[in-house]
């Protein structure tokens, strides 16, 4: 009997380039780099090497300064790198220039996050929103790369067919985007009908918001005895989930989970998800869940507040500082959480751990309109 043949699937030799850019005021840059690596892993990708660097200015042509580009080229040549993934969002021109100079494929933070959303969306609305955002991004990249859209060959870790007929591709993108927008409009009409029914019932609406992987889904599950997917992974949950909140046998209202935010969330995604995030405008209370164990938690709060401002959402906010179990008493003293009021400190490892939040919700009543 002939031995069975085995096929080994290998990935392109990949270099992760973490950049501390001048606009990034993160206090703990290592935590930011760790988040970047987690984004890569959340996308199911493998990598062979990392290069972390700081730049004082952003070069309009290559993003990286001349000296850093030369250093990057030396690393790529030495380690036979085939593709580079950059921690920052870069322009289409910068991406093309780097790719041509390095003679390999270059992908940025935007592409990385879009692909995670593409893989994670489950509902019809979520899939439509993400596909629209992806086409918006690919359209901006098409001019210099000639990506064949029907095969989606611009994805990280794949090999594209090379230059194709850009006019046909652009036409394909435009037609597809028109259909996607129409589909979203129809889904939004359905959502609006459901929203009106809820509002007519006068049931209080509560929404969980926060940075990705802060523990929103876990808290929703504990509060409502649900089984919403809750993984220790960036953007594990993309689709909005609403459950009844019952305390002491009485229905306090409806509580919804929302997509997590992240630094430099692609604008295409914010635009595409606006119809979903509009739900926040009808909430009587926003529970912002914060991972207190992350050194960059103040920056995470700011990211959430900035996105809410962009969406023109101004609602009563209650801060839920989660993952307190990961810190000792001495560490908690140094955290300046007093400026964020009202607030509670919880650990979503158990029902007992979120008791302070349950107590708040037990006494909470919506503000009069």
C-alpha positions in Angstrom: 0.0 0.0 0.0 1.3 3.4 -0.9 1.7 5.8 2.0 -0.8 8.7 2.0 0.6 11.9 0.7 0.4 14.9 3.0 0.2 18.5 2.0 1.8 21.1 4.2 0.1 24.5 4.0 2.5 27.3 4.6 1.9 31.0 5.1 4.0 33.7 3.5 6.9 34.8 5.6 5.4 37.7 7.5 6.9 40.6 9.4 4.8 42.6 11.8 5.8 46.3 12.0 4.7 48.0 15.2 5.0 51.8 15.0 4.9 54.3 17.8 3.7 57.3 15.7 3.8 60.9 16.9 0.0 61.1 17.1 -0.1 58.1 19.5 -0.2 59.3 23.1 -0.6 55.9 24.6 1.2 55.7 27.9 2.1 52.1 27.7 3.3 51.5 24.1 4.1 47.8 24.8 0.4 47.3 25.6 -0.4 48.9 22.2 2.0 46.6 20.4 0.5 43.6 22.2 -2.9 44.7 21.0 -1.6 44.9 17.4 -0.2 41.3 17.7 -3.6 40.2 19.1 -5.3 41.8 16.1 -3.1 39.6 13.9 -3.8 36.5 15.9 -7.6 37.3 16.0 -7.5 37.3 12.2 -6.1 33.8 12.3 -2.7 34.8 10.8 0.7 33.6 11.6 3.9 35.7 11.6 7.6 35.1 11.6 9.2 38.2 13.0 8.4 41.6 14.6 10.0 45.1 14.2 8.9 47.8 16.7 10.0 51.3 16.1 9.3 54.9 17.0 9.0 57.8 14.5 9.0 61.5 15.2 7.3 62.5 12.0 5.1 60.8 9.4 6.6 60.8 5.9 3.9 61.6 3.3 5.3 59.1 0.8 6.2 56.1 2.9 4.7 56.9 6.4 8.0 55.7 7.9 11.0 58.1 7.7 13.8 57.4 5.2 16.1 55.9 7.8 13.4 53.6 9.1 12.5 52.5 5.6 16.1 51.5 4.9 16.2 49.6 8.2 13.0 47.8 7.4 14.3 46.9 3.9 17.4 45.4 5.5 15.3 43.2 7.8 13.0 42.1 4.9 16.0 41.1 2.7 17.8 39.4 5.5 14.8 37.3 6.7 13.3 36.7 3.2 10.1 38.4 4.2 7.2 38.1 1.7 4.6 40.4 3.3 4.5 43.1 5.9 1.6 44.0 8.2 1.8 47.6 9.7 0.2 48.5 13.0 -1.1 51.9 11.7 -3.6 52.9 9.0 -1.6 54.2 6.0 -2.8 55.8 2.7 -3.2 53.9 -0.5 -0.2 55.8 -2.0 2.0 55.0 1.1 1.0 51.4 0.8 1.9 51.2 -2.9 5.2 53.0 -2.4 6.3 50.7 0.4 5.2 47.6 -1.5 7.2 48.7 -4.6 10.3 49.6 -2.6 10.3 46.5 -0.5 9.2 44.2 -3.4 6.6 42.5 -1.3 3.0 42.8 -0.2 2.1 45.5 2.4 -1.1 45.6 4.6 -2.1 48.1 7.2 -4.2 48.3 10.3 -7.4 49.1 8.4 -7.2 46.0 6.2 -6.5 43.9 9.3 -9.5 45.1 11.3 -11.8 44.9 8.2 -10.9 41.2 7.7 -11.5 40.4 11.4 -15.0 42.0 11.0 -15.6 40.1 7.8 -14.9 36.7 9.5 -16.8 37.6 12.7 -20.1 39.0 11.3 -23.0 36.5 11.7 -26.2 38.4 11.0 -27.4 39.5 7.6 -27.0 43.1 8.6 -23.6 42.6 10.1 -22.3 40.8 7.0 -23.8 43.5 4.7 -22.2 46.3 6.8 -18.8 44.7 6.8 -18.9 43.9 3.0 -19.7 47.5 2.3 -16.8 48.7 4.4 -14.5 46.3 2.7 -15.4 47.4 -0.8 -14.9 51.1 0.3 -11.4 50.2 1.4 -10.5 48.1 -1.7 -11.8 50.7 -4.0 -9.3 53.2 -2.6 -6.5 50.6 -3.1 -7.5 49.5 -6.6 -5.9 52.3 -8.6 -2.3 51.2 -7.9 -2.7 47.4 -7.4 -5.3 46.2 -9.7 -7.0 43.8 -7.3 -9.5 41.3 -8.8 -12.4 42.0 -6.6 -14.5 39.0 -7.5 -11.7 36.7 -6.1 -11.0 39.0 -3.1 -7.3 38.5 -3.8 -6.2 41.5 -1.8 -6.7 39.6 1.5 -3.7 39.2 3.8 -1.8 36.0 3.4 -3.1 35.2 -0.1 -1.5 35.5 -3.5 -3.3 37.7 -6.1 -3.5 37.2 -9.8 -1.6 40.4 -10.4 -2.7 43.3 -12.6 -6.2 43.0 -14.0 -8.6 45.2 -15.8 -9.2 48.0 -13.3 -12.1 49.5 -15.1 -14.1 46.3 -14.9 -13.1 45.9 -11.3 -14.2 49.4 -10.4 -17.5 48.9 -12.2 -18.0 45.6 -10.3 -17.3 47.4 -7.0 -19.7 50.3 -7.8 -22.5 48.0 -8.7 -22.0 45.8 -5.7 -21.8 48.9 -3.3 -25.1 50.2 -4.7 -26.8 46.9 -4.0 -25.3 46.7 -0.5 -26.5 50.2 0.4 -30.0 49.3 -0.8 -29.9 46.1 1.3 -28.8 48.1 4.3 -31.7 50.6 3.8 -34.1 47.7 3.8 -32.6 46.3 6.9 -32.7 49.7 8.6 -36.4 50.0 7.8 -37.0 46.7 9.5 -34.9 47.8 12.5 -36.8 51.0 12.7 -40.1 49.1 12.8 -38.8 47.0 15.7 -37.5 50.0 17.4 -40.9 51.8 17.3 -42.6 48.8 18.8 -40.1 48.8 21.7 -40.4 52.5 22.3 -44.2 52.2 22.3 -43.9 49.7 25.2 -42.1 52.4 27.3 -39.6 49.7 28.4 -36.3 51.2 29.6 -33.4 50.6 27.2 -29.8 50.0 28.5 -26.8 49.6 26.2 -23.4 48.2 26.9 -20.6 50.0 25.2 -16.8 49.9 25.5 -13.4 49.0 24.1 -13.1 45.7 22.4 -12.5 42.7 24.7 -13.4 44.7 27.9 -16.0 42.0 28.9 -19.3 43.4 27.6 -20.7 40.1 26.4 -19.6 38.3 29.6 -21.4 40.9 31.7 -24.5 40.6 29.5 -24.5 36.9 30.0 -24.3 37.2 33.8 -27.0 39.9 34.0 -29.4 38.0 31.8 -28.4 34.3 32.2 -27.7 34.2 28.4 -25.1 32.4 26.4 -23.9 35.1 24.0 -20.4 34.2 22.6 -17.8 35.7 25.0 -14.2 34.9 24.1 -10.9 36.5 25.2 -10.4 37.7 21.7 -10.6 41.1 20.0 -14.0 41.7 18.3 -15.3 38.3 19.4 -18.9 39.8 19.1 -19.9 42.0 16.3 -23.7 41.7 16.1 -26.0 43.5 18.5 -27.7 41.3 21.0 -30.7 42.4 23.1 -32.0 40.6 26.2 -34.5 41.2 29.0 -32.9 42.4 32.2 -34.8 40.9 35.2 -33.8 41.7 38.8 -35.6 40.2 41.8 -38.1 38.7 39.4 -39.0 42.1 38.0 -38.3 43.3 34.4 -36.1 46.3 34.7 -35.8 46.8 30.9 -33.9 45.6 27.9 -30.2 45.5 27.8 -28.1 45.4 24.5 -24.5 44.5 23.7 -22.8 46.5 20.9 -19.7 46.1 18.8 -16.5 47.0 20.7 -14.4 50.0 19.7 -10.7 50.2 19.2 -8.1 52.9 18.6 -8.2 54.1 14.9 -11.3 52.1 14.1 -11.6 52.3 10.3 -13.9 55.1 9.3 -15.5 52.9 6.7 -16.7 50.6 9.5 -18.1 53.5 11.6 -20.0 54.7 8.5 -21.3 51.2 7.7 -22.3 50.4 11.3 -24.1 53.7 11.9 -27.5 52.2 11.3 -26.7 49.6 14.1 -25.0 52.1 16.4 -28.0 54.5 16.0 -29.7 52.2 18.6 -27.6 53.9 21.2 -29.5 57.2 20.6 -32.6 55.5 22.0 -30.9 54.1 25.2 -31.9 55.6 28.6 -28.5 54.5 29.9 -25.0 53.6 28.6 -22.9 51.2 30.6 -19.3 51.7 29.5 -17.4 48.6 30.4 -13.7 49.3 31.0 -10.9 46.7 31.3 -9.2 48.1 34.4 -6.3 45.6 34.1 -5.2 47.1 30.8 -2.5 49.9 31.4 -4.1 51.9 28.6 -7.6 52.0 30.0 -7.9 55.8 30.2 -7.1 56.0 26.4 -9.7 53.3 25.8 -12.3 55.4 27.6 -11.4 58.3 25.4 -11.7 56.2 22.2 -15.2 55.2 23.2 -16.2 58.8 24.1 -14.8 60.1 20.7 -16.8 57.5 18.7 -20.0 58.4 20.6 -19.4 62.1 19.9 -18.9 61.3 16.2 -22.2 59.5 16.2 -23.8 62.5 18.0 -24.8 60.3 21.0 -25.1 62.1 24.4 -26.7 59.8 27.0 -26.3 59.2 30.7 -23.1 57.2 31.3 -22.3 54.7 34.0 -18.7 53.3 34.1 -18.3 49.6 34.9 -14.6 49.0 35.7 -14.2 45.3 35.0 -11.4 42.6 35.6 -10.6 44.0 39.1 -9.6 40.4 40.0 -6.4 40.8 38.0 -5.2 43.6 40.2 -4.0 43.6 43.8 -5.3 46.1 46.4 -2.1 48.1 46.2 -2.5 48.4 42.4 -6.0 49.7 42.7 -4.9 52.6 44.9 -2.9 54.0 42.0 -5.8 54.0 39.5 -7.4 57.3 39.0 -10.9 56.1 38.5 -12.5 58.7 40.8 -12.9 61.1 37.9 -15.2 58.8 36.2 -18.5 59.0 38.0 -20.9 57.3 38.6 -19.0 54.0 38.6 -18.6 50.5 40.1 -15.6 48.1 40.3 -16.5 44.5 39.3 -15.1 41.2 38.2 -17.2 39.4 35.6 -15.8 36.0 36.6 -18.9 35.3 38.6 -22.4 36.5 39.5 -21.0 37.6 42.8 -18.3 39.6 41.1 -20.8 41.9 39.4 -23.0 42.3 42.5 -22.2 46.1 42.7 -23.5 46.5 39.2 -26.7 44.6 39.9 -27.2 46.7 43.0 -26.9 49.9 40.9 -29.3 48.6 38.3 -31.8 47.5 41.0 -32.1 51.1 42.2 -31.7 52.7 38.8 -34.7 54.5 37.1 -34.6 56.2 33.7 -34.4 60.0 33.7 -37.5 61.8 32.6 -37.4 63.0 29.0 
